[in-house]
Amino acid sequence: MSKIKLGILGIGNIGTVHINNILDGKCPEVELYAICDLLDEKMEWVKEKLPSVKCFNDAEQMMDSGIDSILVAVPHYDHPKYAIMAMKKGIHTLVEKPAGVYTKQVLEMNKVADESNVVFGLMMNQRTNCIYRKMREIVKSGEMGAIKRTNWIITNWYCPQAYYNSGGWRATWSGEGGGVLLNQCPHNLDLWQWICGMPTKIEAKLHYGKWHDIEVEDDVSAYVEYENGATGIFVTTTGDIPGTNRFEITLEHGKLIADGTTLKMWKTEMSEPEFSRTNTEAFGWPEVVECEVETDGKNEQHAGVLNAFADAILNGGALIADGREGINGLTISNAMHLSSWLGKEIVVADFDHELFYEELMKRVATSRAKTTVNTNVKVNMGDSFK
Ligand SMILES: NC(=O)c1ccc[n+]([C@@H]2O[C@H](COP(=O)([O-])OP(=O)(O)OC[C@H]3O[C@@H](n4cnc5c(N)ncnc54)[C@H](O)[C@@H]3O)[C@@H](O)[C@H]2O)c1
């Protein structure tokens, strides 16, 4: 069986998850050929388990070592830089989420991807979750008519102060470029647009360091509008316990509600607009049937994304998420920040990438970059929100 020769850049929390998936035989078409981290100690355990793996402290040296594919798992600001470097060398590239921190750098990355004849993917592991795949299938099938309203309360991303004290780059404008929107919510924002489409207008209220001693946002309430007049609400925080995961989509023929593990559907025979038009009873209601939706039960997460990446390279198969799609979720995230900073509604089609970059850099300039890192705090691994 031919395999891809993968290099993993950044052997931290998530890099470790990817290596273990390969070592555990979950990725049969992937050979772990090389790894790279600035810190030798991060690679010691791999050398013991896999003496044949090549180890580097310099990303470019690893790229020139014979790998044909790379998984970029360093902190967000550097995702586009190393993806661009790799694609220009003809190396197939899989980038961790988010695609980057600001849209300007991601547009540049997508342009290089268009100019390079390589496979370019994004680690959107939540797209493998059967609940969200089924939800998308039902919405895109049109069987429930047009979307009227979306509403996602995703407040079960609880992080105690210790989490923010754990990684030097975490939760600073200079190190991460944002808070809950950049670290925890890229999955949700991606799924939101993947299932419901991109909003056309966004207005958001963000609170910075409301529940934690941090400078970036840890509490967000956003309102959006869609091309067909539908509206949406998105609420998230890292400060609620126990928090909630409730994703509701109301359509002309009823509604869908996902809570991460189950998907329920309430369906009306007659579409609501038709009922409202033809019904003559003042308090009339169309018949509503409630049902639990069958799914295929699969949820392969990170290994599923890596396997699809290998299949795309070796056999021309479909990626779970094309790398270029990362710009969608990030545009929503950047627009929420910009709306909060400028105190106004943002029109997505006219999103000012340059203005966003300038406003972000103002905050980076005064960012309290952390010097001390409390390394004995174990960070929960893999953003598999419950
Ligand atoms: N898909 C997911 O479920 C998931 C889960 C966690 C993190 N992530 C993403 O993965 C990225 C990394 O997060 P993490 O929690 O693993 O961070 P981390 O700090 O634990 O690991 C990052 C590693 O990269 C290394 N590194 C940094 N710059 C480097 C460079 N220039 N060359 C070589 N090595 C370098 C660091 O030494 C560190 O070991 C983030 O963008 C994060 O959003 C995704």
The ligand as an SDF file (V2000), in Angstrom:
LIG
                    3D

 44 48  0  0  0  0  0  0  0  0999 V2000
   -8.3110   20.6090   15.5520 N   0  0  0  0  0  0  0  0  0  0  0  0
   -8.2640   20.5890   16.8720 C   0  0  0  0  0  0  0  0  0  0  0  0
   -9.0510   19.8670   17.5080 O   0  0  0  0  0  0  0  0  0  0  0  0
   -7.2470   21.4130   17.6110 C   0  0  0  0  0  0  0  0  0  0  0  0
   -7.0310   21.1750   18.9820 C   0  0  0  0  0  0  0  0  0  0  0  0
   -6.0380   21.9350   19.6440 C   0  0  0  0  0  0  0  0  0  0  0  0
   -5.3200   22.9140   18.9440 C   0  0  0  0  0  0  0  0  0  0  0  0
   -5.6040   23.1080   17.6180 N   0  0  0  0  0  0  0  0  0  0  0  0
   -4.8430   24.1380   16.8630 C   0  0  0  0  0  0  0  0  0  0  0  0
   -3.4930   23.6830   16.7260 O   0  0  0  0  0  0  0  0  0  0  0  0
   -2.5600   24.7680   16.8670 C   0  0  0  0  0  0  0  0  0  0  0  0
   -1.5770   24.4340   18.0000 C   0  0  0  0  0  0  0  0  0  0  0  0
   -2.2710   24.3430   19.2180 O   0  0  0  0  0  0  0  0  0  0  0  0
   -1.6670   23.4730   20.4570 P   0  0  0  0  0  0  0  0  0  0  0  0
   -2.6980   23.4730   21.5070 O   0  0  0  0  0  0  0  0  0  0  0  0
   -1.1580   22.1610   19.9540 O   0  0  0  0  0  0  0  0  0  0  0  0
   -0.4530   24.4210   20.8800 O   0  0  0  0  0  0  0  0  0  0  0  0
    0.8800   24.0320   21.6810 P   0  0  0  0  0  0  0  0  0  0  0  0
    1.4480   25.3010   22.1880 O   0  0  0  0  0  0  0  0  0  0  0  0
    0.6010   22.9220   22.6140 O   0  0  0  0  0  0  0  0  0  0  0  0
    1.8380   23.4060   20.5230 O   0  0  0  0  0  0  0  0  0  0  0  0
    2.4230   24.1840   19.5310 C   0  0  0  0  0  0  0  0  0  0  0  0
    3.8150   23.5710   19.2870 C   0  0  0  0  0  0  0  0  0  0  0  0
    4.3850   24.2240   18.1510 O   0  0  0  0  0  0  0  0  0  0  0  0
    5.7670   24.4510   18.4140 C   0  0  0  0  0  0  0  0  0  0  0  0
    6.1890   25.5500   17.5460 N   0  0  0  0  0  0  0  0  0  0  0  0
    5.8050   26.8470   17.6080 C   0  0  0  0  0  0  0  0  0  0  0  0
    6.3680   27.5490   16.5910 N   0  0  0  0  0  0  0  0  0  0  0  0
    7.1090   26.6560   15.8730 C   0  0  0  0  0  0  0  0  0  0  0  0
    7.9480   26.7590   14.7150 C   0  0  0  0  0  0  0  0  0  0  0  0
    8.1070   27.9270   14.0920 N   0  0  0  0  0  0  0  0  0  0  0  0
    8.5890   25.6510   14.2570 N   0  0  0  0  0  0  0  0  0  0  0  0
    8.4420   24.4680   14.9120 C   0  0  0  0  0  0  0  0  0  0  0  0
    7.6510   24.2880   16.0190 N   0  0  0  0  0  0  0  0  0  0  0  0
    7.0070   25.3670   16.4890 C   0  0  0  0  0  0  0  0  0  0  0  0
    5.8270   24.7710   19.9030 C   0  0  0  0  0  0  0  0  0  0  0  0
    7.1130   24.5390   20.4240 O   0  0  0  0  0  0  0  0  0  0  0  0
    4.7800   23.7910   20.4600 C   0  0  0  0  0  0  0  0  0  0  0  0
    5.3670   22.5610   20.7970 O   0  0  0  0  0  0  0  0  0  0  0  0
   -3.4200   26.0110   17.1630 C   0  0  0  0  0  0  0  0  0  0  0  0
   -3.6060   26.7470   15.9800 O   0  0  0  0  0  0  0  0  0  0  0  0
   -4.7640   25.4420   17.6330 C   0  0  0  0  0  0  0  0  0  0  0  0
   -5.8710   26.2510   17.3010 O   0  0  0  0  0  0  0  0  0  0  0  0
   -6.5330   22.3870   16.9460 C   0  0  0  0  0  0  0  0  0  0  0  0
  1  2  1  0
  2  3  2  0
  2  4  1  0
  4  5  1  0
  4 44  2  0
  5  6  2  0
  6  7  1  0
  7  8  2  0
  8  9  1  0
  8 44  1  0
  9 10  1  0
  9 42  1  0
 10 11  1  0
 11 12  1  0
 11 40  1  0
 12 13  1  0
 13 14  1  0
 14 15  2  0
 14 16  1  0
 14 17  1  0
 17 18  1  0
 18 19  2  0
 18 20  1  0
 18 21  1  0
 21 22  1  0
 22 23  1  0
 23 24  1  0
 23 38  1  0
 24 25  1  0
 25 26  1  0
 25 36  1  0
 26 27  1  0
 26 35  1  0
 27 28  2  0
 28 29  1  0
 29 30  1  0
 29 35  2  0
 30 31  1  0
 30 32  2  0
 32 33  1  0
 33 34  2  0
 34 35  1  0
 36 37  1  0
 36 38  1  0
 38 39  1  0
 40 41  1  0
 40 42  1  0
 42 43  1  0
M  CHG  2   8   1  16  -1
M  END
$$$$
